[in-house]
Amino acid sequence: MADRKRSSFSLALLAMAALAVLAIVAFAPEAARAQAMTYPQTTLEPKSEVARSIDEILDGIVIWVIVIFVLVEGALVVTVLRFRRRPGGPAAKPIHGNTALELGWTLAPAIILALIAVPTVKTIFANAKPTTGDITVRVIGHQWWWEFQYPGKGVLTANELHLPLGKTVALELESVDVIHSFWVPAFAGKKDLIPGRTNHLWFTPEATGTFSGQCAEFCGASHANMYFKVIVHTPEEFDAWVAQQKAPVPAPDSTSLAARGLEVYQKGQCVACHMIDGVSYGMLGPNLNKVALRQTIAGGMFPNDEKNMAAWIKNAPALKPGSLMMNMNLTDQDVEALVAFLRTRR
């Protein structure tokens, strides 16, 4: 009698555990979507047709996983309850070599995989089709920041990709050093940037706002610090942004601290790596022409304010491991002047 009670108690626990796991699996997508509202990088809140097609595949896979779980756990519970060994019962019959069972558990996974693979492959090929788009942006990956060029519009910026709502964007993806990977979960899947090769990605933004992006391919010491923003405007706001980016910046007053900063910039090492007003001896660092208008600095690591900019100029490698921007051993006065000058670049 005691053995029978223990057996019944064990079966009850097993059934309760199965129901708990089933509840977790069944409600996981909804819980994940609720969490997606607060997590900045999620594929569960698609904002383009490309991202939605990927999300639909995920939804289908989740449904199949739930169905499989219910069937397998249901069969397990039925087997344990119905075919468990009882005192005085007959010996179990071997099923080795049962043709029907062998065919069943061979064909069932094959059918399930086919039902998942066919829409997945169709989506991959559909999203891989090249498109000219309404706007073309050349995306160049650097260790560890992003360069965005707008051919035909005369705009060059860094770490913030500005796009118009409802317009299909065609991205030309390149790298100047190592393999990077462009990923904005709200808009599309990951696409590698490979030195010596141009890859392509396209999507149509369906919502305005600011969305987080990230390099998704290990590319060096500060790979995890290679962020960027995608800022989607209304078409009118986007045109205004383009005009603002192209507008000339007045020279600072000759007696101002910003004028002293311009002198430090021109006579120091900054001009060797950064471009301002089309002047640069190299392009190792981001274009600083309109740097004061950007939300972040240092490849998306810090808010763009005077305190963070001063700390970055003072000793960038201390803030971002492996940064190519060297410690230039500037005095506090020179740093203050440089910050004042860069804050005028808007």
C-alpha positions as CSV (number, residue, x, y, z in Angstrom):
1,M,0.0,0.0,0.0
2,A,2.8,2.4,0.9
3,D,4.6,1.7,-2.4
4,R,1.3,2.4,-4.3
5,K,0.9,5.7,-2.4
6,R,4.5,6.8,-3.2
7,S,3.9,5.8,-6.9
8,S,0.7,7.9,-7.0
9,F,2.4,10.9,-5.3
10,S,5.3,10.7,-7.8
11,L,2.9,10.6,-10.8
12,A,1.0,13.6,-9.4
13,L,4.3,15.6,-9.0
14,L,5.2,14.6,-12.6
15,A,1.9,15.8,-13.9
16,M,2.1,19.1,-12.0
17,A,5.6,19.7,-13.3
18,A,4.5,19.0,-16.9
19,L,1.6,21.4,-16.5
20,A,3.9,24.1,-15.1
21,V,6.4,23.7,-17.9
22,L,3.5,23.8,-20.4
23,A,2.2,27.0,-18.9
24,I,5.7,28.6,-19.0
25,V,6.1,27.7,-22.7
26,A,2.6,28.7,-23.6
27,F,2.9,32.1,-22.1
28,A,6.5,32.8,-22.8
29,P,5.9,34.6,-26.1
30,E,3.5,37.1,-24.5
31,A,5.8,37.6,-21.5
32,A,8.7,38.2,-23.9
33,R,6.8,40.7,-25.8
34,A,5.9,42.6,-22.6
35,Q,9.6,42.6,-21.7
36,A,10.4,43.8,-25.2
37,M,8.7,47.1,-24.5
38,T,11.5,48.0,-22.0
39,Y,14.5,46.3,-23.7
40,P,16.1,48.5,-26.4
41,Q,17.3,45.7,-28.7
42,T,14.6,43.2,-29.3
43,T,13.3,41.3,-32.4
44,L,9.9,40.9,-30.8
45,E,8.7,44.4,-31.7
46,P,9.3,44.6,-35.5
47,K,9.1,48.0,-37.2
48,S,9.7,47.0,-40.8
49,E,8.4,44.4,-43.3
50,V,11.8,42.5,-43.1
51,A,11.8,42.4,-39.3
52,R,8.1,41.3,-39.3
53,S,8.8,38.4,-41.7
54,I,11.5,37.2,-39.3
55,D,9.2,37.6,-36.3
56,E,6.5,35.5,-38.1
57,I,8.9,32.7,-38.5
58,L,9.7,32.8,-34.8
59,D,6.0,32.8,-34.0
60,G,5.5,29.7,-36.2
61,I,8.4,27.9,-34.5
62,V,7.0,28.7,-31.0
63,I,3.6,27.2,-32.0
64,W,5.3,24.1,-33.3
65,V,7.3,23.8,-30.2
66,I,4.2,24.1,-28.0
67,V,2.4,21.4,-30.1
68,I,5.3,19.1,-29.9
69,F,5.7,19.6,-26.2
70,V,2.0,18.9,-25.5
71,L,2.1,15.7,-27.7
72,V,5.3,14.4,-26.2
73,E,4.4,15.2,-22.6
74,G,0.9,13.9,-23.1
75,A,2.2,10.6,-24.5
76,L,4.6,10.4,-21.6
77,V,1.9,10.9,-18.9
78,V,-0.4,8.4,-20.6
79,T,2.4,5.8,-20.9
80,V,3.4,6.2,-17.2
81,L,-0.2,6.0,-16.0
82,R,-1.5,3.2,-18.2
83,F,1.5,1.0,-18.8
84,R,3.3,1.2,-15.4
85,R,4.2,-2.1,-13.9
86,R,1.7,-3.4,-11.4
87,P,2.1,-6.1,-8.7
88,G,1.2,-9.5,-10.3
89,G,0.9,-8.0,-13.8
90,P,2.3,-9.6,-17.0
91,A,5.8,-8.8,-18.2
92,A,6.1,-6.0,-20.7
93,K,6.1,-6.9,-24.3
94,P,9.2,-5.8,-26.3
95,I,8.5,-3.4,-29.2
96,H,11.9,-3.6,-30.9
97,G,11.6,-3.8,-34.6
98,N,8.0,-2.4,-34.7
99,T,7.8,-1.0,-38.2
100,A,5.0,1.4,-37.6
101,L,6.8,3.0,-34.6
102,E,10.0,3.2,-36.5
103,L,8.3,5.0,-39.4
104,G,6.4,7.2,-37.1
105,W,9.3,8.7,-35.2
106,T,11.3,9.0,-38.4
107,L,8.7,10.7,-40.5
108,A,7.3,13.0,-37.8
109,P,10.5,15.0,-37.2
110,A,11.2,15.1,-41.0
111,I,7.7,16.6,-41.6
112,I,8.1,19.1,-38.7
113,L,11.5,20.2,-40.0
114,A,10.1,20.7,-43.5
115,L,7.3,22.8,-42.2
116,I,9.8,25.1,-40.5
117,A,12.5,25.0,-43.2
118,V,10.3,25.9,-46.2
119,P,9.0,29.3,-44.9
120,T,12.4,30.0,-43.4
121,V,14.3,29.5,-46.7
122,K,11.5,31.5,-48.6
123,T,12.0,34.4,-46.2
124,I,15.8,34.3,-46.5
125,F,15.6,34.5,-50.3
126,A,12.9,37.2,-50.2
127,N,14.9,39.4,-47.9
128,A,18.1,38.8,-49.8
129,K,16.7,40.3,-53.1
130,P,18.7,43.4,-54.0
131,T,16.7,46.6,-54.2
132,T,17.6,50.2,-55.2
133,G,15.4,51.7,-52.5
134,D,14.2,55.3,-52.1
135,I,17.4,56.2,-50.3
136,T,20.8,54.7,-50.4
137,V,23.2,54.8,-47.4
138,R,26.8,53.6,-47.5
139,V,27.6,52.0,-44.1
140,I,31.3,51.5,-43.2
141,G,32.4,49.6,-40.2
142,H,35.5,50.8,-38.2
143,Q,37.2,49.6,-35.0
144,W,35.0,50.6,-33.2
145,W,32.5,53.0,-34.7
146,W,30.1,53.4,-37.7
147,E,30.4,55.7,-40.6
148,F,27.2,56.6,-42.6
149,Q,27.5,58.3,-46.0
150,Y,24.5,59.5,-48.0
151,P,25.5,59.5,-51.7
152,G,23.9,62.3,-53.7
153,K,22.9,64.2,-50.6
154,G,26.4,65.3,-49.6
155,V,26.0,64.2,-46.0
156,L,28.6,62.3,-43.9
157,T,28.0,61.4,-40.3
158,A,28.9,58.8,-37.7
159,N,27.1,56.4,-35.2
160,E,23.6,57.8,-36.0
161,L,21.7,56.6,-39.0
162,H,18.9,59.0,-39.9
163,L,16.1,57.7,-42.1
164,P,12.8,58.9,-43.4
165,L,9.5,57.1,-42.4
166,G,7.9,54.9,-45.0
167,K,10.9,55.1,-47.5
168,T,12.7,52.0,-48.4
169,V,16.4,52.3,-47.5
170,A,19.1,50.3,-49.3
171,L,22.3,49.9,-47.2
172,E,25.7,49.2,-48.8
173,L,27.7,47.5,-46.1
174,E,31.5,47.7,-46.1
175,S,34.4,47.4,-43.6
176,V,37.9,49.0,-43.6
177,D,39.5,46.7,-41.2
178,V,38.0,43.5,-39.8
179,I,34.6,41.7,-40.1
180,H,31.8,43.6,-38.4
181,S,28.1,42.8,-38.4
182,F,25.3,45.4,-38.8
183,W,22.3,44.6,-36.6
184,V,19.2,46.7,-35.8
185,P,16.7,44.2,-34.4
186,A,13.7,46.4,-34.9
187,F,14.3,46.6,-38.7
188,A,16.2,43.6,-40.0
189,G,18.4,40.6,-39.3
190,K,22.2,40.6,-39.0
191,K,24.4,41.2,-42.0
192,D,28.2,41.1,-42.1
193,L,30.5,43.8,-43.2
194,I,33.5,42.1,-44.9
195,P,36.8,43.9,-46.0
196,G,37.0,44.1,-49.7
197,R,33.4,43.2,-50.3
198,T,30.1,45.1,-50.4
199,N,27.0,43.4,-48.8
200,H,23.5,44.7,-49.1
201,L,20.6,45.1,-46.7
202,W,17.2,46.8,-47.1
203,F,14.1,47.6,-45.1
204,T,11.3,50.2,-44.8
205,P,10.9,51.9,-41.4
206,E,7.3,51.9,-40.3
207,A,7.6,53.9,-37.1
208,T,9.4,57.1,-36.0
209,G,11.7,57.2,-33.0
210,T,15.2,56.2,-31.9
211,F,16.2,52.5,-32.2
212,S,19.3,50.8,-30.9
213,G,21.8,49.0,-33.1
214,Q,24.9,46.9,-32.3
215,C,27.8,45.2,-34.0
216,A,27.0,41.5,-33.8
217,E,30.4,40.0,-34.9
218,F,33.3,39.9,-32.5
219,C,35.8,42.5,-34.0
220,G,38.3,43.3,-31.2
221,A,38.7,44.5,-27.7
222,S,35.8,47.0,-27.9
223,H,33.4,45.0,-29.9
224,A,30.8,45.3,-27.2
225,N,31.2,49.0,-27.2
226,M,30.4,49.4,-30.9
227,Y,26.9,50.8,-30.7
228,F,24.8,53.0,-33.0
229,K,21.4,54.6,-33.2
230,V,18.8,54.5,-36.0
231,I,16.7,57.7,-35.9
232,V,13.6,57.6,-38.0
233,H,12.0,61.0,-38.9
234,T,8.9,62.0,-40.8
235,P,9.9,62.8,-44.5
236,E,9.7,66.5,-43.7
237,E,11.9,66.2,-40.6
238,F,14.4,64.1,-42.6
239,D,14.7,66.7,-45.3
240,A,15.2,69.3,-42.6
241,W,17.9,67.2,-41.0
242,V,19.7,66.8,-44.4
243,A,19.6,70.6,-44.8
244,Q,20.9,71.1,-41.3
245,Q,23.8,68.7,-41.9
246,K,24.8,70.5,-45.2
247,A,24.5,74.0,-43.7
248,P,27.8,75.7,-43.1
249,V,28.9,76.3,-39.5
250,P,30.0,79.9,-38.8
251,A,33.6,80.4,-37.6
252,P,33.8,81.1,-33.8
253,D,34.4,84.6,-32.6
254,S,38.1,85.3,-32.7
255,T,38.2,86.2,-29.0
256,S,36.2,83.3,-27.8
257,L,37.3,80.1,-26.1
258,A,36.0,78.2,-29.1
259,A,38.4,80.1,-31.4
260,R,41.2,78.9,-29.1
261,G,39.8,75.4,-29.5
262,L,39.9,75.7,-33.3
263,E,43.6,76.6,-33.1
264,V,44.3,73.6,-30.9
265,Y,42.4,71.4,-33.4
266,Q,44.2,72.7,-36.4
267,K,47.7,72.6,-35.0
268,G,47.4,69.4,-33.0
269,Q,46.9,65.8,-33.9
270,C,43.1,66.0,-34.2
271,V,43.1,67.1,-37.9
272,A,45.2,64.1,-38.8
273,C,42.2,61.7,-38.1
274,H,39.0,63.7,-38.0
275,M,37.3,65.7,-40.8
276,I,35.7,69.1,-40.3
277,D,34.4,71.2,-43.2
278,G,35.9,68.7,-45.6
279,V,39.4,69.1,-44.3
280,S,41.3,66.1,-43.0
281,Y,44.6,64.4,-43.6
282,G,43.1,61.0,-42.8
283,M,39.8,59.4,-41.9
284,L,40.7,57.2,-38.9
285,G,38.0,58.8,-36.7
286,P,34.4,60.1,-37.2
287,N,33.6,63.2,-39.1
288,L,33.2,66.0,-36.5
289,N,31.5,68.6,-38.7
290,K,28.1,68.4,-36.9
291,V,29.3,66.5,-33.8
292,A,27.4,68.7,-31.4
293,L,24.1,67.6,-32.9
294,R,24.7,63.9,-32.1
295,Q,23.2,62.2,-29.1
296,T,26.3,60.2,-28.2
297,I,30.0,60.1,-28.6
298,A,32.7,57.4,-28.5
299,G,30.9,55.0,-30.8
300,G,27.6,55.3,-28.9
301,M,29.1,54.7,-25.5
302,F,28.5,58.1,-23.7
303,P,25.9,60.9,-23.8
304,N,27.2,63.8,-25.9
305,D,27.8,66.4,-23.2
306,E,30.7,68.6,-22.1
307,K,31.8,66.4,-19.3
308,N,31.9,63.2,-21.3
309,M,33.5,64.9,-24.3
310,A,36.3,66.4,-22.1
311,A,37.0,63.0,-20.5
312,W,37.1,61.4,-24.0
313,I,39.5,63.9,-25.4
314,K,41.7,63.7,-22.3
315,N,42.2,60.0,-22.4
316,A,40.1,57.9,-24.8
317,P,41.9,54.6,-24.3
318,A,41.1,54.7,-20.6
319,L,37.4,54.8,-21.5
320,K,37.3,52.5,-24.4
321,P,39.8,49.6,-24.5
322,G,41.8,49.4,-27.7
323,S,40.7,52.8,-28.9
324,L,42.7,54.1,-31.8
325,M,42.4,57.6,-30.5
326,M,45.6,58.1,-28.5
327,N,46.1,60.0,-25.3
328,M,47.5,63.3,-26.8
329,N,48.6,64.6,-23.4
330,L,46.7,67.8,-23.8
331,T,46.5,70.3,-20.9
332,D,43.2,70.9,-19.1
333,Q,43.1,74.4,-20.8
334,D,43.5,72.8,-24.3
335,V,40.8,70.2,-23.6
336,E,38.4,72.9,-22.3
337,A,39.0,74.9,-25.5
338,L,38.5,71.9,-27.8
339,V,35.3,71.1,-26.1
340,A,34.1,74.7,-26.5
341,F,35.0,74.5,-30.2
342,L,33.3,71.2,-30.8
343,R,30.1,72.3,-29.0
344,T,29.8,75.0,-31.7
345,R,29.7,72.4,-34.5
346,R,25.9,72.2,-35.1
